[in-house]
């Protein structure tokens, strides 16, 4: 199958440092190539891939000091995609919302959009009501709850290659708990610090501070760090350091306070064999098997108690459950099933191109953009949607 993967331009694919969406796009792209599909990746020029790379910008926008507004580069990416859209059996978007009018205009017969962020924002309801025929994939069942009328083509949980995070059966003698991600109010690093203080354990925090969160870090988190000698703030780490950081921790603390759509770091920790202690928010109960791969908690008292009980969990079982539920092979199979359910078939792009060539001596009348054409446009909506993957 000829597949286009369209990635955000903020980070490279895979990202050098933080970047969950771009990391998932990378894992999916490389696995589809490994399985023999012809994949084209629309991403930043510093991306690394076995697929054909269309460099929409020279480097990741977050790392370019001359870039102040991401929107113009997103439109450049969409124009590059439009020019080549007829070459693909399916186009898979991971780029949030900007492409929706392009999809509606019929740039390609078959498209699907994975939504990687939260969907409970009130402005999304009218948007997705206006584009209720655009096929969407959720990354958890909980994520889609605010938009029950959208055209959901499936839920596909994230997956990782087995060797991204090495299994560590015996953590280091340092005996620390880990916090990793972003320093932001919804990630609740303050809770992590308080859990460590009350449980009397060491906490290491590997996290980035985005410009929008600098005031929160300065006013809320830095004072806590100054008064917490048991907490070590490391800052942002890259892929090479993540496996060791998570694998040598006794557990990952995930004390979030927002409707997390998935939580990639949860399965990264599980891949290491490291259990997680996570708040019951968003997709957490779908990802964490309570009492097996970690503990799902509802309060600070429960979190402190989980810290004391975490050594009772078997790290090899944690790794085995990761392999059963969150492998990259399973993720790719699920997406291929979604593509097929939407009508994507190997060689369909070539068949469509031949059908649309004008006959000799005939006058070619282009289709009106509103007319359905091709199998993907005739897919049932609402009550007859494909089943959740």
Residue pairs with C-beta under 8 A, 6 or more apart in sequence:
1 37
1 38
1 89
1 90
1 336
1 339
1 344
1 345
1 346
2 37
2 38
2 40
2 87
2 88
2 89
2 346
2 349
3 32
3 37
3 38
3 39
3 40
3 88
3 89
3 90
3 91
3 92
3 339
4 39
4 40
4 41
4 42
4 81
4 84
4 85
4 87
4 88
4 90
4 91
4 92
5 25
5 28
5 29
5 32
5 39
5 40
5 41
5 42
5 43
5 51
5 92
5 94
6 42
6 77
6 81
6 91
6 92
6 93
6 94
6 95
6 99
7 13
7 21
7 22
7 25
7 41
7 42
7 43
7 44
7 47
7 94
7 95
8 21
8 22
8 94
8 95
8 96
9 43
9 44
9 56
9 57
9 60
9 61
9 70
9 73
9 74
9 77
10 19
10 22
10 60
10 61
10 62
10 70
11 17
11 18
11 19
11 21
11 22
11 44
11 60
11 62
12 19
12 22
12 43
12 44
12 46
12 47
12 48
12 59
12 60
13 22
13 25
13 26
13 29
13 41
13 43
13 44
13 47
13 48
13 49
14 22
14 23
14 26
14 27
14 47
14 48
14 239
15 22
15 23
15 60
15 239
16 60
16 63
16 238
16 239
17 208
17 236
17 237
17 238
18 181
18 182
18 208
18 236
20 116
20 264
20 265
21 94
21 116
22 43
23 239
23 264
24 94
24 116
24 158
24 264
25 41
25 43
25 94
26 47
26 48
26 49
27 158
27 159
27 160
27 161
27 164
27 328
27 331
28 328
28 331
28 332
28 335
29 39
29 41
29 49
29 50
29 51
30 49
30 50
30 51
30 161
31 161
31 328
31 329
31 331
31 332
32 39
32 51
32 332
32 335
32 336
33 39
33 49
33 50
33 51
34 50
35 332
38 52
39 51
39 52
40 51
40 52
40 53
40 54
40 84
40 87
40 88
41 47
41 49
41 51
41 52
41 53
41 54
42 54
42 56
42 77
42 80
42 81
43 49
43 53
43 54
43 55
43 56
44 55
44 56
44 57
44 58
44 59
44 60
44 61
45 53
45 55
45 56
45 57
45 58
45 59
46 58
46 59
46 60
46 63
47 53
47 55
54 80
54 81
54 84
56 73
56 76
56 77
56 80
57 64
57 73
57 76
57 77
58 64
61 67
61 70
61 73
67 73
71 98
74 95
74 98
75 98
77 95
78 98
78 99
78 102
81 91
81 99
81 102
81 107
82 102
82 107
85 91
85 107
85 108
86 108
86 349
86 352
86 353
87 349
88 108
88 349
89 110
89 339
89 344
89 345
89 346
89 347
89 348
89 349
90 108
90 110
90 111
90 112
90 339
90 342
90 344
90 376
91 107
91 108
91 110
91 111
91 112
92 111
92 112
92 113
92 114
92 335
92 339
93 99
93 103
93 111
93 112
93 113
93 114
94 113
94 114
94 116
96 115
96 116
96 117
97 127
99 113
100 113
100 127
100 131
100 134
103 111
103 113
103 131
103 134
104 131
104 133
104 134
104 369
105 369
106 367
106 369
106 373
109 343
109 348
109 352
109 373
109 374
109 375
109 376
109 377
110 339
110 342
110 343
110 344
110 348
110 374
110 375
110 376
111 134
111 135
111 376
112 135
112 136
112 137
112 153
112 338
112 339
112 342
113 134
113 135
113 136
113 137
114 136
114 137
114 138
114 139
114 156
115 136
115 137
115 138
115 139
115 143
115 261
116 139
116 261
116 262
117 261
118 143
118 258
118 259
118 260
118 261
118 282
119 143
119 144
119 146
119 147
119 261
120 145
120 146
120 259
124 146
124 147
125 146
125 147
128 136
128 147
128 149
128 150
129 149
132 149
132 150
132 151
132 381
133 151
133 381
134 151
135 151
135 153
135 342
135 376
135 379
136 144
136 150
136 151
136 152
136 153
137 152
137 153
137 154
137 155
137 156
137 335
137 338
138 144
138 152
138 154
138 155
138 156
138 261
139 155
139 156
139 157
139 158
139 261
139 262
139 283
140 155
140 157
140 261
140 262
140 282
140 283
140 286
140 287
141 155
141 283
141 286
141 388
142 259
142 261
142 282
142 283
142 285
142 286
143 155
143 259
143 261
143 262
143 282
143 283
144 150
144 152
144 155
149 382
151 381
151 382
151 385
152 385
152 388
153 338
153 341
153 342
153 385
153 386
154 334
154 337
154 338
154 341
154 386
154 387
154 388
154 389
155 388
155 389
156 331
156 334
156 335
156 338
156 389
157 262
157 286
157 287
157 325
157 326
157 330
157 331
157 334
158 262
158 264
158 267
158 326
158 331
159 267
159 326
159 327
159 328
159 329
159 330
159 331
159 332
160 267
160 268
160 271
160 322
160 326
160 327
160 328
161 327
161 328
162 271
162 323
162 327
162 328
164 239
164 243
164 268
164 271
165 242
165 243
165 246
165 247
165 268
165 269
165 271
165 272
166 243
166 247
166 272
167 247
167 271
167 272
167 273
167 315
167 316
167 319
168 247
168 248
168 272
168 273
168 274
168 315
169 273
169 315
169 316
171 247
171 248
171 249
171 250
171 274
172 248
174 202
174 248
175 201
175 202
175 250
176 201
176 202
176 203
176 204
176 232
176 248
176 249
176 250
177 192
177 195
177 196
177 201
177 202
177 203
177 204
177 249
177 250
177 251
177 252
177 253
177 307
178 203
178 204
178 205
178 206
178 245
178 246
178 249
178 251
178 252
178 253
178 269
178 274
179 189
179 192
179 203
179 204
179 205
179 206
179 207
179 252
179 253
180 205
180 206
180 207
180 237
180 242
180 245
180 246
180 252
180 265
181 187
181 207
181 208
181 265
182 207
182 208
182 209
182 210
182 213
183 189
183 207
183 208
183 209
183 213
183 216
183 217
183 221
184 210
184 213
184 216
185 213
185 216
185 220
185 257
186 256
186 257
186 258
187 207
187 255
187 256
187 257
187 258
188 255
188 256
188 257
188 279
189 205
189 207
189 221
189 255
190 220
190 221
190 224
191 253
191 255
191 257
191 279
191 300
191 303
192 203
192 205
192 253
192 255
193 203
193 221
193 224
193 225
193 228
193 231
194 300
195 203
195 253
195 255
195 277
195 300
195 303
195 304
195 307
196 202
196 203
196 228
196 230
196 231
196 253
197 228
197 230
198 300
198 304
199 304
199 307
199 308
200 230
201 230
201 250
201 307
202 230
202 231
202 232
203 228
203 230
203 231
203 232
203 253
204 231
204 232
204 234
204 245
204 249
205 231
205 232
205 233
205 234
206 234
206 235
206 236
206 237
206 241
206 242
206 245
207 233
207 234
207 235
207 236
208 235
208 236
209 217
224 231
225 231
225 233
234 245
237 245
242 268
243 272
246 252
246 265
246 268
246 269
246 272
246 274
247 272
247 273
247 274
249 269
249 274
250 274
250 310
250 311
251 269
251 274
251 275
251 276
251 277
251 294
251 306
251 307
251 310
252 265
252 266
252 269
252 274
252 275
252 276
252 277
252 278
252 294
253 276
253 277
253 303
254 263
254 265
254 266
254 276
254 277
254 278
254 279
254 284
255 277
255 278
255 279
255 303
256 263
256 278
256 279
256 281
256 282
256 284
257 279
257 281
258 281
258 282
259 281
259 282
260 281
260 282
260 283
260 284
261 282
261 283
262 282
262 283
262 287
263 278
263 282
263 283
263 284
263 287
266 276
266 278
266 284
266 287
266 288
266 294
267 287
267 322
267 326
269 275
269 276
270 276
270 293
270 294
270 318
270 319
270 321
270 322
270 326
271 319
271 322
271 326
272 319
273 315
273 316
273 318
273 319
274 315
274 318
275 293
275 294
275 295
275 310
275 313
275 315
275 318
276 288
276 293
276 294
276 295
277 294
277 295
277 297
277 303
277 306
277 307
277 310
278 284
278 288
278 294
278 295
278 296
278 297
279 296
279 297
279 298
279 303
280 296
280 297
280 298
284 296
285 296
288 294
288 295
288 296
289 321
290 296
291 313
292 313
292 317
292 318
292 321
293 313
293 317
293 318
293 321
293 322
294 306
294 310
294 313
294 318
295 302
295 306
295 309
295 310
297 303
297 306
334 389
337 389
338 386
338 389
341 379
341 386
342 375
342 376
342 379
342 386
343 374
343 375
343 376
343 378
343 379
344 376
345 375
348 374
348 375
352 374
358 364
367 373
372 378
379 386
